[in-house]
């Protein structure tokens, strides 16, 4: 059975779309009001002071809404601010390191690109979810390797963990990945549209309840 925390819309922040802390917190709160179920703080800058302050404030906001906050690729930052967990790429620390630093209850997700074997390795190592993509052209990562929708169906058959789809997902195409087997859709640009964040979050969340082929809880 899918972890109830890992089902629905997964919001990933973007430092370019939210250049100030006020913008970050305002946009994420709107997304939370719209029904987002998981938030990832993603900032690749070298400004550790800013990243710590933003992650700490964001964690407090997410806790207010009882929604987990994950930190992208920074195990130590996740530990320092008391985040619910971390999301790791294939070269950003190991699952073992993350589990040791954050504890058994931490949520740890792993990027698996378009490779089912990476997902098998992650699940065997104790990952809470695996993420595949990009399924559609992505403005966040325009050079990302494209993954076929059939990969989600294959993962649904072979893996016993929640599956996240990422990459160019919008209200117009999200049903395709949900029907193919995704438990969560990770969204950046299509969610954090100025003036539309809350309504976009609600529209994306509604797709899970109306899709006849969405994974059963």
N, C-alpha and C positions, 0 to 999 in steps of 0.2 A: 504494500500500500504506500502511496506517495505521502511523504511528509507534508502535512497541511500547510506548513510555512513555505513550501516550495511548489506552489501551484498558482499560476496566474501571471500577472505582469511584473516584470523584473526591470526596475529603472536603473540605468547607469548614468552617472553624472558626467558632464563634459566641461572642462575648464574654459573652453572657448565660448560655449553657449552661456556659461554662468561665470563671468569674469570676476565677480566680487562675491564675498561671503554672503551679503544680503541677498543677492540674486540666487545664489545656490540654495539657501535656506527657503526662500520664498517659492522657488520653482519646485523643490522637492516636497514642500508641504502641500502645494497644490496637487502634485502627483499622488501623494498619500491620501488626500481627500477624495481623489478620483478612484481609489481602489487598488493602488499599487501594493503588491504583497512582499516585495523584497527590494532593497536599495543597495547599490554598490557605489562607493566613493572612488572615483578614478581621476587622478591628477598626476601626470608624469613629470611635473616640474621638480626642480631641485630645491625649492623653497620649503624646507622642512618645518620652519616655524608656522608658515601659512597652512601647510598641509595638516599639521597637528591641530591647530586652532579650528580649522574647518571640519576635520574629522570628529573632533570632540563635540562641536556644536551640532553637527549632523547626527551624531549618535544619540545625543539628548533628545533631538527632535523625533527620531525614529522610535526611541523608547517611549516617548509620549503617546505615539500612535500604536505601540506594541508591534512594530514591524522591525525585523532584523536588518542591521546594517553590516555589510561586508566591505572590506577594504581591498582595493585592487593591488595585488602584487607586493604588499608590504606587511609582512608578518609582524614586525616589531611595532609598527604604527597601530595595527589592529589590537595588539596586546596593550599598548600604552593607553589607548582611549577606551578600552573595554568593549570593543565592537563584538558583534555576534560571531564574526568569523572573517574569512579571507577568500578571495578568488585568485587563483594562481595560473599563470601561463606555463608553458612547458620549460621555461628557463628562468623562473622567478622564485627560487626557493623550492623545497621539496615538501610533499605532503607530510612526511615524517617530521620534518622540522616544524611545520605549522601545527600539527597535532600536539607535539611536545610543548610548544610555546603557548598554545591557546586552550588546550584541554580537550577532554573527550566530548564535551557538549558543544564545541565550536562547529559552526557550519563552514565546510571547506569545499569549494568548487574548483574544478579543473578544466582549463581550455583543452579541447581535443581536436580542434580544427575540423578536418574531414576524414579522420582516421578512427575507425571503430576499435582498433587494437589499443590505441592510447586510452580509450575509455575503459576497456577491460582492465588495463593496468591501474588506472585511477580507482576503479571500483574495488579491485583486489587490495589496494592500499588503504581503503577506508574513506574515499571521497564521499561527500554527501550528495553531490550532483555532478554531472558532466555537461559541458557546453559544446555544441557543434555549430559550425558556420564558417564562412558567411553564406547564407542561403540566397540572398539577393544583393544587388550592388549596394555598397555601403559608402556613404560620404565620410563616416568616421574613420574607416579603414579601407580606402579605395583599392588597395593592392591585395586585400585579403583573398586567400584561396577560396573558390566557390565550392560549396558542398551540395550534393544532390538531395532532394527531398527523400529519396529512397533510403538515405542513411538514417533518417529518423525512424522509419518503419523497421529497419534492421536493428537499430538500437533498442527500440521498444520490445522486440522479440528476444533479444539476447541479454539485456541488462536489467538488473533489479535495483534501479535507483532513478531518481528524477532526472529528466532530460531537458536541457535548456537549448533553445534555438536562438541564434543571434545573427545579425548582419542584414541591414536594410529592411527590417521588418516594420510594417506600417499597418494601419487599419485596413487597407485594401488587400494586403497579401497575408496577413497573420493567420487567417483560417486555414491556409495551405499547410503551414507548419504544425498548427494545432491538430488538424485532421491526420497528419502524417505521424503524430506521436509525441509532440512536444508537451511537456508539463508546464513549462514556462516560456515566455517570449521576452528576451532581453531587448530593450528599446532605448535609443538615445535621441536622435534627431526627430523622429516621428512623434515622440512624446513631449519633449521640451520645446515646443513651439510657443513663442511669446504670445500670451493672451489666450492660449488654447490648452494649456497643460492639463488642467483638471478635466475638461471635457474629453480630451484625447485619452487620458488614463481611464475614464469611465467607459468610453467606447471600446477600447482594447480589452478591458476587463470583461465587458459584456459578451465578447466573442467566446469566452470560455464556457459561459452558461448556455449559449445558443448553438454551439457546435455539437452535432450528434456524435461525432467521432472523437471528441476530446477524451483523454484518459480518465477512466473511472476512478473515483476516490474510494 
